[in-house]
Amino acid sequence: MKVSFCVTYYNQIEFVWKSLESIFALELTCPYEILIGDDGSSDGTLEKIKSYQEKYPEIIKYYVMPRQVDMVYDPIRRASDNRLNLLKFASGDYFLTLDGDDFYCDKHFVQDAINILEKEPSLIGCAFNFQFLYPDKIITPDQPLRNGIIDTDFYIKNVYIHSGCIVFRNIIDVSRNIFLKNTENFDDNLITIYMLQFGKLYYIDRPVYNYRQTQNSIWNNMTNIEKELVNAMSYEIMSRVAPEFDRCIFHRTYYPMKYIYKNKNILKNQLEPLKYQKYLAQSKKLKDSFIYKCLNWNNLGFVEKVKIFISWQLKKRKR
């Protein structure tokens, strides 16, 4: 087995055909497997997946995450768990992640990536550009990169590439990495920054992945303050998963961190009560969490607030 495609769905029946057919359209000279994770869909997505699995039983395997009807789930945590579960079963030398509503738009990129990675064992992955796919237009980001090996510090500080258009070496052992196993945000930036601990990325400047933009996506359903909070929390998660990149990660997430610190005394009032409790509980799990202290600001004493002020001044020096 050479390549593992890890595809995740949740109530996306209308996109199953496009995403899977974009894998079958790839021109590869090596075997591959398609691992599908369904997050307890109720719209017929699973039945569509099963029809594909019956057609390609040697290629497709699917795994279902059950849901309780009366249970409220965190969509980010569920998507993270779904992805990590698939990686436990990935047997390929290389792996890719594909979100169920997205699809590949280049037939040759995986083989081109493998050819490069086979020649240069020090690389951890080969990255390409992507396209934002809107209902009425397509936008290709203008990446500040040239073809070739990417400087890791520069990437972490300045670049966003959707992790779905990166072919990674499969070196992840989810079962042995306790923090990775329990993380609640194994998504785009965290995947890539975690992998960069084990080698550099090679970049080829052509779009290969269509990143669909929908109004009902997890991200678009968030308020602006939630988005800032999630981005700020990503610093604390990524800096623990990849501590050697702490300074670069802080540079990347400085503005959302600054926003949370600046608005620490009104965060509780600006968030819906259930969402406030959710983010408070998530940040509390992280030892000595700066975000947790900001969220809990109104309950802190004077001495603790002074400590946070000093902590923020020290953090700013990292930038």
Secondary structure, DSSP 8 states (H G I E B T S, - for coil): --EEEEEEESS-HHHHHHHHHHHHT---SS-EEEEEEE----SSHHHHHHHHHHHSTTTEEEEE----TT----HHHHHHHHHHHHHHH--SSEEEEEETT-EE--SSHHHHHHHHHHH-TTEEEEEEEEEEE-SS-EE----S--SEE--HHHHHHH----GGGEEEE----TTT-HHHHH-S--SHHHHHHHHGGG-EEEEEEEEEEEEE--TTSTTTTS-HHHHHHHHHHHHHHHHHHSGGGHHHHHHHTHHHHHHHHHTTTTHHHHS-HHHHHHHHHHHHTSTT-HHHHHHTGGG--HHHHHHHHHHHHHHHHH-
